[in-house]
Structures are given as structure tokens and as C-alpha cells.
Amino acid sequence: MDNGGVEYEEETGLDLFLRLGAPWLLLKSGCPDIDSLLKGGVIKGEITEFVGGVAAGKTQVIKL
């Protein structure tokens, strides 16, 4: 199929929702720095594992 010389980048449905900032898709932590690290928040319906050394703050993150 001729696309008129325009190149398109592949994108998953999840990538599209994240790019559009679908608010119902993400659980915000309430801390902008943590949400930024998580690319907007924790995705609903997904498992997010926090790992790190002793006293790294994992428990505090899940209590937010």
C-alpha cells in the first residue's frame, strides 16, 4: 500500500493510551516524582513490582 512517502511508527494500544494520558488507565501515587518515574502512575490491572536494597523505601512507596 502506498503511504505517500510518510513513515509511521508502530504503537501498541497501551502506548496510545499512555501517550494520550487516559486518566482512567493510571493509578496516581499522589507524588509527582514517583508518578514521573512510573511514566504517569501504576497501570490498572497490571502487576508492578518495586525492588531495591534494604532500606531503599519500597514499603513507603506502596503505602502512598
C-alpha positions as CSV (number, residue, x, y, z in Angstrom):
1,M,0.0,0.0,0.0
2,D,1.3,3.4,-0.9
3,N,1.5,5.7,2.1
4,G,2.6,8.7,0.1
5,G,6.1,8.6,1.5
6,V,5.0,9.1,5.0
7,E,6.6,6.9,7.6
8,Y,4.6,5.7,10.6
9,E,5.9,4.4,13.9
10,E,4.3,1.3,15.3
11,E,2.4,1.9,18.6
12,T,0.5,-0.5,20.8
13,G,-2.9,0.3,22.2
14,L,-1.3,0.7,25.7
15,D,1.3,3.1,24.3
16,L,-1.5,5.2,22.7
17,F,-3.5,5.4,26.0
18,L,-0.3,6.4,27.9
19,R,0.5,9.0,25.2
20,L,-3.0,10.4,25.4
21,G,-2.9,10.4,29.1
22,A,-6.0,8.3,29.7
23,P,-6.7,9.2,33.3
24,W,-8.8,6.1,34.0
25,L,-5.9,3.8,33.0
26,L,-3.4,5.0,35.6
27,L,-3.4,5.0,39.4
28,K,-1.6,8.1,40.6
29,S,0.6,7.8,43.7
30,G,0.0,11.4,44.8
31,C,3.7,12.1,44.5
32,P,4.6,13.8,41.1
33,D,8.2,12.5,41.3
34,I,7.1,8.9,41.7
35,D,4.4,9.2,39.0
36,S,7.1,10.6,36.7
37,L,9.3,7.6,37.3
38,L,6.4,5.3,36.6
39,K,5.6,7.2,33.4
40,G,2.4,8.7,34.8
41,G,1.4,6.1,37.5
42,V,0.7,2.5,38.1
43,I,-1.3,0.9,35.2
44,K,-4.6,-0.5,36.4
45,G,-4.9,-4.3,36.0
46,E,-1.1,-4.8,35.8
47,I,1.4,-6.1,38.4
48,T,4.0,-3.5,39.3
49,E,7.0,-4.8,41.3
50,F,9.1,-2.5,43.4
51,V,12.6,-3.9,44.0
52,G,15.6,-2.5,45.8
53,G,18.1,-2.9,48.6
54,V,17.4,-2.9,52.3
55,A,16.0,0.5,53.4
56,A,15.5,1.7,49.8
57,G,12.0,2.9,50.5
58,K,9.9,0.1,48.9
59,T,7.4,-0.1,51.8
60,Q,6.9,3.6,51.8
61,V,6.1,3.6,48.1
62,I,3.4,1.0,48.5
63,K,1.9,2.9,51.5
64,L,1.3,6.1,49.4
